Amino acid sequence: MHNSYNRRNFLKKSTKAGLGLAIGGAALQSSATQMLPALNHYPFLLPKLDIVRIGMVGVGLQGTSHVSNFLKIKDCQIVAVCDIVPSKVERAQKMVEEAGFPKPEGYSNGEEDFKRLCERNDIDLVFNATPWEWHVPVSLEAMNTGKHAATEVPAAETIEDCWKLIETAERTGKHCIMMENCNYDREEMMILNMVQNGVLGELLHARCGYLHDLRAVKHDMNGEGVWRRAHSMTTNGDLYPTHGLGPVAQCMNINRGNYIDYLVSFGTKTRGLHKYAVEEFGLESPQADEKFVLSDVVSTMIKTMNGETILVTHDTSSPRPYSRDILVQGTNGIVRKYPTPLIHIEGKTQGHSWEDLNNYKDAYYHPLWAKMEMEAKGAGHGGMDYLEDYRLINALKNGLEPDMDVYDAAVLSAVTELSSKSIASGSWPMQFPDFTRGMWKKKRALPVMKEV
């Protein structure tokens, strides 16, 4: 008997809250399915562009890093820049001029001035590096005014917004691309190459996540703490699943012959952010009175349609070294990245020990890194930011399928709401909406493995 039938019966026995959440997710899926016909071609390909004209929305720390990358990539031009802070607009304009390009038009007249930028008729791509809550509004405005949209992660925070992105992309015929830079990390791409070449055999399990001590960041009112801390006060779930899950989803061919079936999430007690506030600012400080709901550690177990499992961990409130906890396991071996890149391959690795992953670099170093290592040198996050920006421009310029399409963006981003609902319901399973409406069953190659 098919496991989805068994799971539906299981959910019928759940608490009222858990049942309501499960039904709510199914309703979202059913409504969208009725509203939209399946595409005749999946994914959709669009005409080539001689030059990709870019409007930047959000030029803070990460947005400025992308500006720097685009100034080095051939056949793209930044024609407009938007940010609520005028000095950041001016900084980006100066960067463009100093690189020898015309000064881009600036927009800094309030939170919705991005709409004026999107109305321009000389922009092909709106690139969005704003706080999370603006990712969907900016992306929708871009597509509705005839532009491609590229957004920092996550693409959306709710299932409803995931559907909005998909519906708009399909209706307008414009790309909506989530810029998951960790898909382009050296080790992650090398692991992907090994998986694609069958080194690990048939995949069974993976582990990943976002484990990053952000206590100081969330209490810094001159940085991301201005907006990022608020999410820890309102949502108890995996707030940031895509950095770890993006590369693992590619290894498991999610949306390309495989799909996420359901997830179950668990959360620990909430202690870290309050403890940090008391120790840093004092027990009588306003910070010590703030209330947080985000569990210090959120653990989410995912089951795929093809029978693999994925353990995703979110931990941003604990003292710890940075990690994305990348581990991929198959019938022939296992590989991990943190804390040291190691691998074990049956018949090649001696005994039950690990060996250095770099022993396989000559044979399985991803061809994109082999081709562009010098160009990426010195760019953000070890060079992976440059590669993701290059691949974005390359796809739009040549009319190619992007490495991550709107369906990928929706599936990865949906973990946030579904994990929150699972925790709130007492850790009941939450079924994934089929954002592709069955199109995931079509096997297709990852663009990053066929167009380098």
C-alpha positions in Angstrom: 0.0 0.0 0.0 1.4 3.4 -0.9 2.9 5.3 2.0 0.9 8.5 1.3 -2.3 6.5 2.0 -0.9 5.2 5.3 0.2 8.6 6.3 -3.2 10.2 5.6 -4.8 7.6 7.9 -2.1 8.3 10.5 -2.9 12.0 10.3 -6.6 11.4 10.8 -5.8 10.1 14.2 -3.9 13.3 15.1 -5.0 16.1 17.5 -7.4 18.7 16.2 -4.5 21.2 15.8 -2.3 18.8 13.9 -5.2 17.7 11.7 -6.1 21.3 10.9 -2.6 22.1 9.9 -2.3 19.0 7.6 -5.7 19.8 5.9 -4.6 23.5 5.5 -1.5 22.4 3.6 -3.6 20.1 1.4 -6.0 22.9 0.7 -3.3 25.2 -0.5 -2.1 22.6 -2.9 -5.5 21.7 -4.2 -6.5 25.4 -4.8 -3.4 26.2 -6.8 -3.7 23.0 -8.8 -7.2 24.0 -9.9 -6.2 27.5 -10.7 -3.2 26.8 -12.9 -2.7 24.3 -15.7 0.5 22.3 -16.0 3.1 23.9 -18.2 3.6 22.4 -21.6 7.3 22.5 -21.1 9.1 22.2 -17.8 11.1 24.2 -17.2 10.3 27.1 -19.5 13.2 28.6 -21.5 13.3 32.2 -22.6 15.0 34.2 -25.3 18.7 35.2 -25.1 19.7 38.6 -23.9 22.6 40.5 -25.5 23.3 42.2 -22.2 21.6 41.7 -18.9 20.5 45.0 -17.5 20.1 44.9 -13.7 18.2 46.8 -11.1 19.6 46.2 -7.6 17.2 46.4 -4.7 18.9 46.3 -1.3 22.6 47.2 -1.3 23.7 46.6 2.2 26.5 44.1 3.0 25.4 41.2 0.8 23.9 43.4 -1.9 27.1 45.3 -2.2 29.0 42.1 -2.6 26.8 41.2 -5.5 27.3 44.6 -7.1 31.1 44.0 -6.9 30.6 40.6 -8.7 28.4 42.0 -11.5 31.0 44.7 -12.2 33.4 41.9 -13.1 31.0 39.7 -15.2 30.9 40.3 -18.9 27.6 41.4 -20.6 25.8 42.7 -17.6 25.2 46.3 -16.5 23.8 47.8 -13.3 21.4 50.6 -14.4 19.5 51.3 -11.2 20.1 50.9 -7.4 17.5 51.0 -4.6 17.9 51.0 -0.8 16.0 52.8 2.0 19.4 54.2 3.2 20.5 56.9 0.7 24.2 56.5 1.7 24.1 52.9 0.6 22.7 53.9 -2.8 25.4 56.4 -3.2 28.1 53.9 -2.2 26.8 51.4 -4.9 26.6 54.2 -7.5 30.2 55.1 -6.8 31.3 51.5 -7.1 29.7 51.3 -10.6 31.2 54.6 -11.7 34.7 53.7 -10.5 34.5 50.5 -12.5 34.1 52.5 -15.6 30.3 52.2 -16.1 27.6 54.9 -16.3 26.2 56.0 -12.9 23.1 54.0 -12.2 19.9 55.8 -11.2 19.3 55.9 -7.5 16.1 55.1 -5.6 15.8 55.7 -1.8 12.4 57.4 -1.3 11.0 55.0 1.3 10.4 51.2 1.6 8.4 50.9 -1.6 10.5 52.9 -3.9 11.6 49.6 -5.5 8.3 49.9 -7.4 9.5 52.9 -9.3 12.7 51.0 -10.2 10.6 48.1 -11.5 8.6 50.4 -13.7 11.7 51.2 -15.8 11.8 49.8 -19.3 15.5 49.4 -19.4 15.8 46.6 -16.8 15.9 42.9 -17.5 16.6 41.6 -14.0 15.6 42.8 -10.6 18.1 41.5 -8.0 16.8 41.5 -4.5 19.1 41.5 -1.4 16.6 43.0 1.1 15.5 41.6 4.5 13.4 38.4 4.3 10.0 40.0 4.5 10.6 42.0 1.3 11.8 39.1 -0.8 8.3 38.2 -2.1 6.9 41.7 -2.6 10.0 42.8 -4.6 10.0 39.5 -6.7 6.3 39.8 -7.5 6.6 43.4 -8.5 9.6 42.6 -10.7 7.8 39.8 -12.6 4.5 41.7 -12.9 6.4 44.6 -14.6 8.1 42.3 -17.1 11.4 41.6 -15.4 13.1 38.5 -14.2 13.5 38.2 -10.4 16.5 37.0 -8.4 16.3 37.0 -4.7 18.5 36.2 -1.7 17.4 33.3 0.5 14.8 32.3 1.5 12.6 33.1 -1.4 9.5 33.1 0.8 8.5 32.5 4.3 5.0 31.0 3.8 3.4 28.3 1.6 1.0 30.9 0.3 3.8 33.2 -0.8 5.6 30.2 -2.4 2.5 29.7 -4.6 2.3 33.4 -5.4 5.9 33.2 -6.8 5.1 30.2 -8.8 1.8 31.5 -10.2 3.3 34.8 -11.1 6.3 33.2 -12.8 4.1 31.0 -14.9 1.6 33.7 -15.7 4.3 36.3 -16.7 6.8 33.9 -18.2 9.6 35.3 -16.2 12.2 33.5 -14.1 12.1 33.7 -10.3 15.5 32.5 -9.1 16.6 32.0 -5.5 20.3 32.8 -5.1 21.5 29.9 -2.9 25.2 30.6 -2.8 26.0 27.4 -0.9 25.1 25.3 -4.0 28.4 26.7 -5.4 30.8 25.9 -2.6 33.9 24.0 -3.6 33.2 20.9 -1.4 29.5 20.9 -2.0 30.0 20.9 -5.8 32.7 18.3 -5.6 30.3 16.1 -3.6 27.6 16.7 -6.1 29.9 15.7 -8.9 30.8 12.5 -7.1 27.1 11.7 -6.5 26.3 12.3 -10.1 29.1 9.9 -11.1 27.9 7.2 -8.8 30.8 7.2 -6.4 28.6 6.8 -3.3 26.2 4.3 -5.0 22.5 4.7 -4.4 21.8 7.5 -2.0 20.2 6.7 1.4 20.5 9.6 3.8 21.9 13.1 4.2 22.5 15.5 6.9 22.7 19.3 6.6 21.7 22.6 8.2 22.5 26.1 9.3 24.5 26.1 12.5 25.8 29.6 13.1 26.2 31.5 16.3 24.1 34.6 15.6 23.5 35.8 19.1 25.6 38.9 18.7 24.3 39.6 15.2 20.7 39.4 16.4 21.4 41.9 19.2 23.3 44.3 16.9 21.0 47.2 16.1 23.4 48.5 13.5 23.3 45.4 11.4 21.0 42.5 10.6 19.7 42.5 14.2 17.4 45.4 13.2 15.2 42.9 11.3 16.6 39.4 11.9 16.0 39.2 15.6 12.2 39.8 15.1 11.8 36.4 13.4 13.2 34.7 16.5 10.4 36.4 18.5 7.6 35.3 16.2 8.4 31.9 14.6 9.5 28.6 16.1 10.7 26.6 13.1 13.6 26.3 10.8 14.0 29.9 9.8 16.9 29.4 7.3 16.8 25.9 5.8 18.2 26.6 2.3 21.9 26.9 2.9 22.2 23.3 3.9 19.3 21.8 2.1 20.0 23.4 -1.3 23.2 21.3 -2.1 21.6 18.1 -0.6 18.4 18.6 -2.6 20.6 18.7 -5.8 22.3 15.5 -4.8 19.0 13.8 -4.4 17.5 15.2 -7.6 14.6 17.0 -5.9 12.2 18.4 -8.6 14.1 16.3 -11.2 12.7 12.8 -10.7 12.4 13.0 -6.9 10.4 15.2 -4.5 10.0 15.8 -0.8 7.1 13.8 0.6 6.7 15.0 4.2 8.7 16.3 7.2 8.6 16.1 11.0 10.2 18.8 13.1 11.2 19.0 16.8 12.4 22.0 18.8 14.3 22.3 22.0 13.7 24.7 24.8 14.4 28.4 24.2 17.4 29.7 26.2 20.3 31.1 24.2 19.2 34.5 23.1 17.9 35.5 26.5 21.0 34.1 28.3 23.2 36.2 25.9 21.1 39.3 26.6 21.4 39.0 30.3 25.2 38.3 30.2 25.9 41.1 27.7 23.5 43.9 28.7 22.5 43.0 32.3 19.4 41.5 34.0 17.7 44.9 34.2 18.3 45.9 30.5 15.5 46.2 28.0 17.1 43.4 26.0 16.7 41.0 28.9 12.9 41.6 28.9 12.5 40.5 25.3 10.7 37.3 24.7 11.9 34.7 22.1 10.0 31.7 20.8 12.6 30.1 18.5 13.9 26.9 19.8 17.7 26.9 20.3 17.9 23.8 18.1 15.3 22.9 15.5 15.7 19.4 14.0 13.7 18.4 10.9 13.5 15.0 9.4 12.5 14.9 5.7 11.4 11.8 3.8 11.6 11.9 0.0 9.4 10.2 -2.5 12.3 7.9 -3.5 12.9 6.7 0.0 15.8 8.8 1.2 15.9 10.7 4.5 17.4 14.1 5.3 18.1 15.5 8.7 18.1 19.3 8.7 19.3 21.3 11.8 18.8 25.0 12.5 20.9 26.3 15.4 21.6 30.1 15.6 21.3 30.7 19.4 24.1 28.5 20.8 27.9 29.0 21.3 29.4 26.9 18.5 31.7 26.9 15.5 30.0 27.6 12.1 28.8 24.5 10.2 26.3 23.5 7.5 26.7 19.9 8.7 26.9 18.6 5.2 27.0 14.7 5.0 25.8 12.5 2.2 25.5 8.7 2.5 25.0 6.0 0.0 25.2 2.3 -0.5 28.9 2.5 -1.5 30.2 5.1 1.0 29.8 8.4 2.9 31.2 11.9 2.7 31.1 14.9 4.9 32.4 18.5 4.9 32.4 19.6 8.5 34.6 20.0 10.6 37.0 18.6 8.0 36.2 17.3 4.5 36.4 13.5 4.7 35.2 10.5 2.8 34.9 6.7 3.1 34.4 4.6 0.0 33.9 0.9 0.2 36.8 -1.0 -1.5 39.0 2.1 -1.6 39.2 3.5 1.9 41.2 1.3 4.3 39.3 -0.4 7.1 36.6 1.6 8.8 38.4 4.9 8.7 38.0 8.2 7.0 40.3 9.6 4.3 40.9 13.2 3.1 38.3 14.2 0.5 41.0 16.1 -1.4 42.4 12.7 -2.4 39.7 12.6 -5.0 40.0 16.2 -6.2 41.8 15.4 -9.4 39.1 13.0 -10.5 36.0 14.8 -9.2 36.7 18.5 -8.7 33.6 20.2 -10.3 34.4 21.5 -13.8 32.9 24.9 -12.9 35.4 25.4 -10.2 38.2 24.1 -12.4 37.2 26.6 -15.1 36.6 29.7 -12.9 38.7 29.4 -9.8 40.9 32.4 -10.7 37.9 34.6 -11.5 36.2 33.7 -8.2 39.3 34.3 -6.1 38.7 36.9 -3.5 34.9 37.1 -4.0 32.4 36.7 -1.1 32.1 33.5 0.9 35.2 31.9 -0.6 34.3 32.6 -4.2 30.9 30.9 -4.3 29.0 34.2 -4.5 30.9 35.0 -7.7 30.0 31.7 -9.3 26.3 32.0 -8.5 26.2 35.5 -10.0 28.1 34.3 -13.1 25.8 31.4 -13.6 22.7 33.7 -13.2 24.0 36.0 -15.9 25.1 33.1 -18.1 21.6 31.6 -18.0 19.8 34.8 -18.8 22.3 35.8 -21.5 22.2 32.5 -23.3 18.5 31.6 -22.8 19.4 28.6 -20.7 17.5 26.9 -17.8 18.7 28.5 -14.6 20.5 26.4 -12.0 17.6 27.0 -9.6 14.1 27.7 -10.9 11.0 29.0 -9.1 10.0 25.4 -8.1 13.3 24.8 -6.4 12.9 28.2 -4.6 9.4 27.2 -3.4 10.3 23.7 -2.2 13.4 24.7 -0.2 11.7 27.8 1.3 8.5 25.9 2.3 10.5 24.1 5.0 10.1 27.1 7.3 6.4 27.2 7.6 6.0 23.4 7.5 8.6 22.9 10.3 6.9 25.6 12.4 3.5 23.9 11.9 4.9 20.5 12.8 6.4 21.8 16.1 3.2 23.7 16.9 1.1 20.5 16.4 3.3 18.4 18.7 5.7 17.2 15.9 3.1 15.7 13.6 4.1 15.0 10.0 3.5 17.7 7.5 3.0 16.8 3.8 4.7 18.9 1.2 2.4 20.7 -1.3 3.3 19.5 -4.8 4.5 22.9 -6.2 5.3 21.3 -9.6 1.8 19.6 -9.8 3.4 16.3 -10.8 6.1 17.7 -13.1 8.8 16.7 -10.7 8.4 13.1 -12.0 10.2 14.1 -15.2 13.8 13.3 -14.8 16.1 16.0 -16.1 19.7 16.9 -15.6 20.9 19.7 -13.3 21.9 22.6 -15.5 25.1 23.1 -13.5 26.1 19.6 -14.5 25.5 20.0 -18.2 26.2 23.7 -19.0 29.5 24.9 -17.5 
